Amino acid sequence: MTIPGLIFGVIISTLYGAAFHFWQGGGLGKLILYLILGWTGFWIGHTVGNLLNWSFASIGPLNFGAATLLSLGFLGIGHWLSQVEIERK
């Protein structure tokens, strides 16, 4: 992984998290959650794509397609799980 590829990946994954927060709303805690989910999903997706030799929408050394799919998946599942409310008696 090159430095420009790493910087580009961080910028794109941050934009995914911020855009998801803009779409779903919430406070500072939700923004932090979405940023972490966007980063985690993006880099796990990139790594899985490399390990499985997928070259779906690659941009330079970055496996952009797999990274994007997993980032959006992490954001969707993380949002769904964050909606759970604990019932107190």
RALINMO-V200583 format. One record per residue. N is the residue number from 1. PSI is psi in whole degrees, -180 to 180 (none if undefined). OMEGA is omega in radians with two decimals (none if undefined). NEAR is the number of other C-alpha atoms within 10 Angstrom. Layout:
N/PSI/OMEGA/NEAR, N/PSI/OMEGA/NEAR
This chain:
1/130/3.12/8, 2/161/3.11/10, 3/-46/3.09/8, 4/-37/3.08/12, 5/-41/3.11/15, 6/-45/3.13/14, 7/-43/3.12/11, 8/-43/3.11/14, 9/-41/3.12/22, 10/-42/3.14/16, 11/-47/-3.11/12, 12/-44/-3.13/18, 13/-33/3.06/26, 14/-41/3.09/19, 15/-38/3.08/15, 16/-48/3.14/22, 17/-43/-3.13/24, 18/-40/3.12/19, 19/-39/3.10/15, 20/-39/3.09/20, 21/-40/3.10/21, 22/-40/-3.13/11, 23/-44/-3.05/9, 24/-23/3.14/12, 25/-176/-3.12/12, 26/176/-3.10/10, 27/-161/-3.12/8, 28/-38/3.13/10, 29/-42/3.11/8, 30/-38/3.10/18, 31/-46/3.13/19, 32/-42/3.10/14, 33/-47/-3.10/16, 34/-36/3.09/27, 35/-45/3.13/21, 36/-42/3.10/19, 37/-40/3.11/25, 38/-46/3.12/30, 39/-49/-3.08/24, 40/-49/3.14/18, 41/-39/-3.12/23, 42/-49/-3.07/31, 43/-32/3.03/23, 44/-41/3.09/16, 45/-42/3.09/24, 46/-45/-3.12/25, 47/-45/3.12/16, 48/-42/3.11/16, 49/-41/3.10/21, 50/-42/-3.13/16, 51/-35/-3.14/9, 52/4/3.14/8, 53/40/3.03/10, 54/136/3.09/14, 55/48/-3.11/14, 56/111/3.09/12, 57/48/3.11/13, 58/141/3.04/15, 59/103/-3.06/13, 60/-131/-3.14/11, 61/-2/-3.05/13, 62/126/3.08/23, 63/82/-2.94/25, 64/-39/-3.09/21, 65/-52/3.14/19, 66/-38/3.13/24, 67/-42/3.14/30, 68/-45/-3.13/22, 69/-46/-3.12/14, 70/-34/3.10/22, 71/-46/3.11/26, 72/-36/3.07/20, 73/-46/3.11/17, 74/-42/3.14/22, 75/-44/-3.14/25, 76/-47/-3.13/16, 77/-40/3.10/11, 78/-40/3.09/16, 79/-44/3.14/18, 80/-45/-3.13/10, 81/-28/3.14/10, 82/-11/3.14/11, 83/-8/-3.13/8, 84/131/3.11/8, 85/138/-3.14/7, 86/128/3.12/6, 87/123/-3.13/5, 88/138/-3.12/4, 89/none/none/3
